[in-house]
Structure formats: C-alpha cells, structure tokens
Amino acid sequence: MGRIGTIGPVRILIKIGITAVALWVATLLIDGIAVEGDTTGRRVLTLLGVAIIFGLINAIIKPIVKTLGCAFYVLTLGLIGLIVNALLMLLTGELAQRLDLPFDVDGFWPAFWGAIVVAVVGWILNVLVGGKDDDD
C-alpha cells in the first residue's frame, strides 16, 4: 500500500515511462539500435511511442508464443525466451518504422542485446519506483 503503481492508469503511464527510459539506455549501449529525431522532444516522443508498441507486443504476442512454445521453454530451461525477446524487439523496430517513428533495430544481435538491456534496466527501474512487476 502507498507504493507508486497501484492505481491502474498511473501504473500504465509509469510502465510506459520506464520502458521508454530502458529503450533509451539500449540506444546508448547497443550499436544497431537507434532513435532519430531533430530535437530532444521528438526523440522523447518517439521513445514513448515505441514503448507503447513494445508494451502492446509484449502484452499480446508474448503470452501466445509462451503458450504455444511451452515445450521449448522447458527443453531449453527458458533460454528460448532470450530468442523470443529478441524477435519481439525486432518486431517492435519494424512496427515503429511502419508507423514512421524514427526507431531502428538493425538485425538480430542488436535486438538480442537490446532486449536484455531493456529487461535489466526495466527491472532496476521497477525496483527503484517500487511498483509491482508480477505481470511480466
């Protein structure tokens, strides 16, 4: 009680912000992931838009893939999840491009490492903010 993130709409906005920051960190650390824009405001709006796309993809597609690929998760002790996350990051980059958002993921390996960075940074920020993270 009293923790940030317990109110539905506020929690969603916080998660979008955390994801946007995590994506920004990935653009700083990983060659092959980039956000473009002529102003800081444009880049921030792009990251927020990409964070929404990334969140929707993870909310809709990831559970389906996990359910259908349950045996692969068990056989690989969950390591297939890294590949799934990379493919979801690639899909995010592709959808962002199709929506004219200047966010680019240049291939599998940048997506692989970027997905790891986004997951780790997102986890750290969630811990610092104090929100529940039981739905990931």
N, C-alpha and C positions, 0 to 999 in steps of 0.2 A: 504494500500500500504506500501511496505517496511517491512512487517511482515514476519517472518520466516514461511515457509509452503505454500507460494503462488505458488511456482514452483512445477509442478507435481511430477517428480522423487525425488526431495529433500523432498517434503512433505511426500511422501510414506516412505522414509527412516527415517524421523523424527518420523512418526507414529509407525513404527516398533520398533524404539529405545524406544519410550515412553511406548509401550505395553510391551516390554522386561523388562524395569525397573519396571513397575507395576506388572508383573508376579513375578519378583524377590522379591518385597515387600510382595506379597502374600505368597511366600515360607517362608519368615521370620516370618510372623504374624500368619499363619494358619497351625495348625498341620494337617497333611494329604495331604499337597501339598509340593512336594519336587523336587528339581533339584539335580541331582547327577553328579559327574564328578571328575576325579582325579586331575584336575588343574582348576584354575580360568578361563583360556582361554576356556577350554572345557565347563564349566558351562555357560559362556557368550555366546558361540556359540549355546549351547542348548537353552538358553533363547531366542536368536534371531530366531532360527528355530521354536520354539514353538510360538513366537509372530507372525511369518508369518502364521503358521497353524491357530492360533486363529483369525487373521485378515481375512483370507480366509473364515473360517467357518462363521464369523460374516457378511461378505460381501455377501456370497452366501446363506447360510441356514436361517439366522435370518430374512431377509425380507420375505422369503417364509412362515416361521412359523407365523410371524406377520400378513401376509395377510390371511392365512388360519384360524388363530385363532383370528381374529379381534373381534369377538363377546365376546370371553373370556377376551380379554384386556378391553373391555368396561364394561362387567359384574363385573370384579374384580378391576375396576378402575386402571388397569395397574399392579396390584400385580402379575399377572401371569408372567409378564416379569422377575421377580426375579427367578421364577422356570425355565423359558426358558433359562435365562443366566446361571443358574447352570447346566442345561443339556448340554448347549453348551460348558461349561468349562469341564464337564466330557468327552464329545466327543473329545475335544482338547487333554486331557490327554491320551485317548485311541489311537488316531491317532499318537500322539508323541511316545507312546510305540511301536506301529506297525512299525514306521519308525526308530526304535532303538535309539530314543532320550531319555536320562535318565531323563524324567519328569513324575512325578506320581501324580495323583489326586485320593485320596483314599476314594471314596464314595461321596454320595450326599451332606452331610453337609459341608465337606471341599470345595466342588465345589461351593456350595451356598455362603458361606462366602468369598471364594476366588474370585468369580465373583464380589461381592460387593467391595472388596478391589481393584481389578483391575479397576473397573469402577471409583471409587473415586480417586485413585491415578492417573489414566489416565486423568481424568478430571482436576485435580490440575496441572499436568504437562503440559497439553494442554494450560491451562490458563497462566502458567508461561512462556511457549515458545511463546505464542501469536498466535498460528495457529488457523485457523478456524476449528470448530468442528461441522459443520452443516450436516454432512452426517452420523452421528451415530444414 
